[in-house]
Amino acid sequence: MSINNSYGKNYEIVKGPNRDRLIDAFKYAYDEENINLGFDVSIGNVTSPQGEVTDNLLAKIKKMVVQTISHEDGSGHSFNLKGYCYATITFGGREKVYNFDAYYNANTRKGTIRFRE
């Protein structure tokens, strides 16, 4: 994973798009209607009374624009992404515009993302 660790906090991508949808979103990033990538990013956990994790609290992400995409390794499924989005990344917080850096594996549909204002 090659995310710059000089700022912010890493959040886990627990579910995301397939490789074709990712490439199409990059290709059409600046069209009038952009492609919704559907990244599910965990900002916390829901726990049972016994303390067991039962679910993820997800960030609310709108209009994710991928501006840069590069292969992370030679697999054809691991990517480094950069761009911006409109998101709420704190429980009860406000929507803000964030730049993001992400590592994403389209095969496992998981990865790591870092938001910055």
C-alpha positions in Angstrom: 0.0 0.0 0.0 1.5 3.3 -1.0 -0.6 6.1 0.6 1.3 9.2 1.8 1.2 9.1 5.6 2.1 12.7 6.1 -1.5 13.9 6.9 -4.9 12.7 8.1 -6.2 9.3 9.0 -6.6 6.1 6.9 -10.1 4.8 6.6 -10.9 1.3 5.4 -12.7 0.8 2.1 -14.9 -2.2 2.9 -16.6 -2.4 -0.5 -16.0 -0.8 -3.9 -16.5 -0.9 -7.6 -15.1 -3.4 -10.1 -12.1 -2.4 -12.3 -14.2 -1.5 -15.4 -16.4 0.9 -13.4 -13.3 2.5 -11.9 -11.7 3.1 -15.3 -15.0 4.4 -16.7 -15.4 6.8 -13.8 -11.9 8.1 -14.5 -12.6 8.4 -18.2 -15.8 10.4 -17.7 -14.8 12.3 -14.5 -15.6 15.7 -16.0 -18.7 14.8 -18.0 -22.0 16.4 -16.8 -23.1 13.2 -15.3 -20.3 11.4 -13.5 -20.3 7.7 -12.6 -21.1 6.9 -9.0 -18.3 4.7 -7.8 -20.1 3.4 -4.7 -17.2 3.2 -2.3 -18.3 2.1 1.2 -15.8 3.6 3.6 -15.9 2.6 7.3 -15.6 5.5 9.7 -16.3 3.4 12.8 -18.0 0.2 14.1 -21.3 -0.7 15.5 -20.9 -3.0 18.4 -23.3 -5.3 20.3 -23.8 -4.9 24.1 -21.2 -7.7 24.5 -18.7 -5.5 22.6 -18.6 -7.5 19.3 -18.4 -5.6 16.1 -21.7 -6.1 14.2 -21.5 -3.6 11.4 -19.6 -0.6 10.0 -20.6 3.0 10.2 -20.1 4.3 6.7 -19.0 7.7 5.4 -21.6 9.5 3.2 -19.8 10.1 -0.1 -21.2 12.0 -3.1 -19.7 12.8 -6.4 -16.3 11.1 -6.2 -14.1 12.4 -9.0 -11.0 10.3 -9.7 -8.4 12.6 -11.2 -5.4 10.3 -11.2 -5.2 6.5 -11.4 -2.0 4.4 -11.5 -1.2 0.8 -11.2 0.1 0.0 -7.7 1.8 -3.3 -8.7 1.8 -5.6 -11.8 -1.4 -7.4 -11.0 -3.7 -5.2 -13.0 -6.1 -5.0 -10.0 -4.3 -2.8 -7.5 -4.5 1.0 -8.0 -3.4 4.2 -6.5 -6.2 6.8 -6.8 -6.3 10.6 -6.3 -9.2 13.0 -6.6 -11.9 14.8 -4.7 -15.3 14.1 -3.3 -18.1 15.6 -1.3 -18.3 13.6 1.9 -19.3 13.4 5.6 -16.6 11.4 7.4 -17.5 12.0 11.0 -20.5 10.8 12.8 -23.0 13.7 12.9 -20.6 15.9 10.9 -21.2 18.2 8.0 -20.6 17.4 4.3 -17.3 18.9 3.1 -15.2 18.8 0.0 -12.2 16.6 0.5 -9.3 15.6 -1.7 -8.4 12.0 -1.3 -5.6 9.5 -1.9 -6.5 5.8 -2.0 -5.1 2.4 -2.5 -7.7 0.1 -3.9 -7.7 -3.5 -5.0 -10.5 -4.1 -7.6 -10.2 -7.9 -7.2 -10.9 -7.9 -3.4 -13.0 -4.7 -3.6 -11.1 -3.4 -0.5 -8.5 -0.8 0.2 -7.5 2.3 2.2 -8.4 5.9 1.7 -7.2 9.2 3.3 -9.2 12.4 3.1 -7.8 15.9 3.4 -9.5 19.3 3.3 
